[in-house]
């Protein structure tokens, strides 16, 4: 018995780009509170999330090379890493809260997003197919 998946891939794509952009620009939001480890972690993970989204075969993907199932599994692994990054990198409390919250959201979206690949529909000619 599998998990019940109820999150649309459009919502997932929006959340991916929003989270990736937030993490990418997080050093400018928090300034020196991040520390050097936190800045590097935020920028690199933001870039990874945006690049992975651009290459995923879903609504938000542009190049569509990565299957959605691999993207969702990577989201779960990234989320678990974010949750434990608080202990690994000894982040400040506010920054740690942001990473733990982003990790919980990544695991949630990875587990509950519908995992069907993107297929271009030709509504004009094949509306009922």
C-alpha positions, 0 to 999 in steps of 0.5 A, a space after each residue: 500500500 503506497 502513500 496517498 498523494 494529493 499535491 499537484 505538480 504545479 504546486 510542487 513546482 511553485 514551492 520548489 522555485 520559491 524555496 530555491 530562490 529563498 535559500 539562494 538569497 538567504 545570506 542577504 536576508 539574514 546577513 552575518 547570522 548565517 555564518 560561513 557554513 550557513 551561507 554556503 549551505 543556503 546558496 548551494 542548496 538553493 542552486 541545487 533545488 532550482 537546477 533540479 527543478 529546471 531539469 525535472 520532467 514536470 510542469 515546472 521543468 524546462 529541459 525535462 531530463 530527470 524523472 519526477 520519481 527521482 526528483 521526489 526521492 531527492 526532495 525527501 533526502 534533501 529535506 532530511 539533510 536540512 533537518 539534520 543540518 542544525 546539528 551538523 553545522 551548529 547553526 544559529 537558532 533562527 537560521 536552524 529553524 528556517 532550515 528545519 522548516 524547509 526540510 519538513 516541507 521538502 519531505 512533505 512535498 516529496 512524499 505527497 506529490 502526485 508522481 506522474 510525468 509531464 505530458 503535453 496535451 493537445 487540447 484542440 485536437 485530442 480533447 478527450 484523449 
